């Protein structure tokens, strides 16, 4: 097991993010650096099992608690502007490339889950900084909201952008594993808050990512849950159908709930991930 470190990362606006690193043993050259972007209401430390597996395969891993989440600063589930999560990712990407990827002359790949997948894919869609690869796990490309709720979200975003409500996610549907669900529900760093502005950010940017799929510029692995009850699979299916086959590899894991890495038997998911990484970054 790697020696995981946690340290504060101060953003340009003065807010501190909690950043976690899973390095390889001293003097081991990493195949690549993977930067993990977590989902709504959760935090980066929940990805420790995934990071440990990636370490075993020869990858350095970094993750961070997005603002308003985990050990990072900011009101829970609140964003002060429409682009702040993208700007935060840009700062972390720049720091990770300068201090980890470039010294080792290795690629930088971003892995985003759920809302983190939306943030990461929007980052690519807007061409905010070069990445060597992108991995999407059940990305929130379609919230599944009906017309009335979409209008309500936009109205609240205009008149009460920082108003927070329950996010409506059912914890029992994150995984078929009772242990994973129980750990999630008892985790002091997990919350269910979402502001109107954050809800609007998620709902409005998913369609833009899907619309950009046919011109997708970055090698991408898209893996999503066929039995997802937290985000609609329509977004992932539409993205996969439109994206160029030489850029995007996709697979739906039928029967899986939202957190595909945390299902009782995630061997097929890890197998797909390793095969793609082996192709992109040979050992």
N, C-alpha and C positions, 0 to 999 in steps of 0.2 A: 504494500500500500504506500502511496505517496504521502509526503508531509505537506498537508494542506495549510495554506496561510490565508489569513484574512487581514485586510488593511483598508483604511479609509482612502477614498479617491475624491479629491476636491474638484468640483466642476468650475467652469468659468463664472457661473453665477453665485459661487460660494457654497452651494449645497454639497454635502458629503454623501457619496455612494459607498456601500460596503462591497468590496471587490475580493474575490476568492481565487486563489491560484493553486492548481494541482501540477507541480513541476515534475519533471523526470529526475532520476538520480543525477548527481553532479557529473558533468562532462558527457552525458548522453545527449546526442544531437536529436531533437524531435523531428518526426516526419512532417509535422505541421502543428500550428497552434489552433485550437478550436475555442471560440468565444461563444458562450451559452447565454441566451437571452430568454428569461423565464416568462411564464404566463401571468394572467390577471389574478391578483389576490394572493399569489404564492411568493416564493423566494428562491434564491439560487442554491442554497444548501440542499434543497430537495433533489438536486441533480448530482449529489455525491456518488451514488452507485454508477451512474453513467460516466462520470469523470474518471472513476477508478478503472472502469473497463477500457476507456480510451487511453489511459496511462499504460495499461497492459499492452495495448497495441502500438505504443510508441508515440503517442501524441501528448503535448502539453495542453492543459485545459485552463481556461479562465472563465469566470462567470461573475455577474454582479447583480445585486438587488436593484431593480429599477426604482426610480424616485417614487415615494409613496408606498413602498413595499419593503418587507423584511427589515433589515437593520439600517437601511438607508434613510436619509432625511426626507422631509416633505409630508404633508397631510395624507392620510391613507386614501389611496385611490384618486387623488386629485392631481391634475396637471395645470401649470400656470399658463400654458400657451398650447396652440395646436401642434407645434413642431418640437416641443421640448424633449419628448422621448427619442426622437430621431437625432436631435442635437446631442443628447447625452450619449447615445450609441456612437455618434461620430467621434466624440472626445475619447471614449473608451477604446474604439478601434484604433485611433491615432496613437494612443499611449501603448496599446498592445503591440502594434506593428513596430513602433520605434524601440521599445524596450525588450521585446521577446522575439518577434518574428524576424526582424531585420538582423539583429546580432547573430542569430542562428542561420540566416539566409533560408528561411523556410516559409511555406505558404501560410496565409491566415484565412481560416474558414469560419463562418458564423453559423451557429445552430440556434434556431428560434422555435419555441414551442407556443402554440395557441396565440395569445396576444403578442408574445415575443416573436412568433413567426410572422405576424402582421407587421410589427415594427421592423424586423429584419428585411422582409420583402419590400416594404415601402421604401426603406433605405436604399435598396438596389434599384427600385423603380425610379427613384428620384436622382439616381447616380450621385449620391452624396460622397462616396469615397470608394476606391477600388477594393474589391474582395476577390480572393482566389477560389472561393466556393461558397455555396449556401446550402444549408440543410434545414428543411421545414418539417416540423412534427405537428400534425393536426392544426395547421395555421388558421387563425380566425379571419378567413377571407370572406365569409358570409355569416353575419350574426343570426340570420333566420328571423329577424324582426319583421312583423307585418307593416303595412302602410301606416296605420294609425300610430303605432309605437315609434316608427321612424320620424313621423311628423312631431310627436311629443318630444323625442330626444332633441330634435333640432330647435324646437321652441324653448326647451329648458336650457340648451346650450347658449342660446341668445340672451335669455333673461336671467338665468341663474346657473352660470357655467360651473360654479364650485359646489353646487348642491349635491350631496352624496346620498345615494340610496343603496339598498342591497342589490348585489349584482345578479341575483336570481339563479346562480349556478347551484345545481344539486350535487353535493359532495359524494353522494352514493353512486354517482354515475361517472366518476373520474376513472375508476378501475373496477374490474371484477374481483380484485383481491380485498377481502375484508380488512386485512392488516394495513394495506395502503390507505383505505378510506378512514380507518380509525386513527391512524397517525396524522392524516391530513386534518381531521376534525379536532384533534387535541393539540395541534401545533399552534403555539402562541404567536408565531410570526405570520400565520395565514389569516387573512381578513376577507370580508365580503363587500367592501365598499367600492363604489364606482361613482365618479362625478359625471355630471351631464356632459362636460367637455370631453372627458375620456371616452364616454360612450359614443359620442359623435365622431371622435377621431377613429375609433374602431369601425363604426358602421360606414363611414364615408370613404375610408382608404382601401378597404377590401376590394370593392368593385374597381378601383383604379389599378390595383395590382393585377387583377384578372384581365382588365382591358389591355394591359401592357404585356401580357404573356406571350403573344405571338412574336414580339421583338425582344424576348428575354436575353440579356447579355451575359449572364453569369452561370457557370456550370452549377446545376442545382439538383438536389435529391429531395423529392417531395414524398413524405410518408404520412398517411392519414387513416383515421379510424373509421371503419365502415359502419359501426353502430354508435357513432358519436351522438351524445345527447346534450352536449354543451355548446358546440358550434355546428352550423349546418355544413354537411359535406358538399353542398352544391358549389361552393367557392373553390374547393380543391379540385373537384371534378372538372369544372369549367377551365381552371388554370391548366390542368394536365392536358385537356383536350386541345387547347389553343397553342400551347408552348411548343417550340421546335424540339424534335426528338434528339437532336445532337447537343442540346443544352440542358434539357430537363428529363430526369429519370423519375418516374412516379410509380407508386404502388398503394393500393387501398388494402388495408388489413381487415378483411371481413370479420364481423363479430366482435372486434375490439372496441373498448370504450376509449374515451378521449386521450388518456395518458398511455400511449402505446408502449412506452418503455417500462411502465409500471404494471402491466398486466401479469397475471399469474405465470404465464409462460411467454416471455418476450424474445425467445430465441430467434424466431423468424425476423423480428424487427432488428435485432442486433446483427443478424446475418446479412440483412439487406444493407445496413449501415456499413458494416465492415467491407462488403464486396464493393460498394461505391467508393469508399475511401481507398481501398487497395488499388482500384483502377485510377483514381485521381492522383494519389500520392503513394506510389509503390514503395514497399518496405525496402 
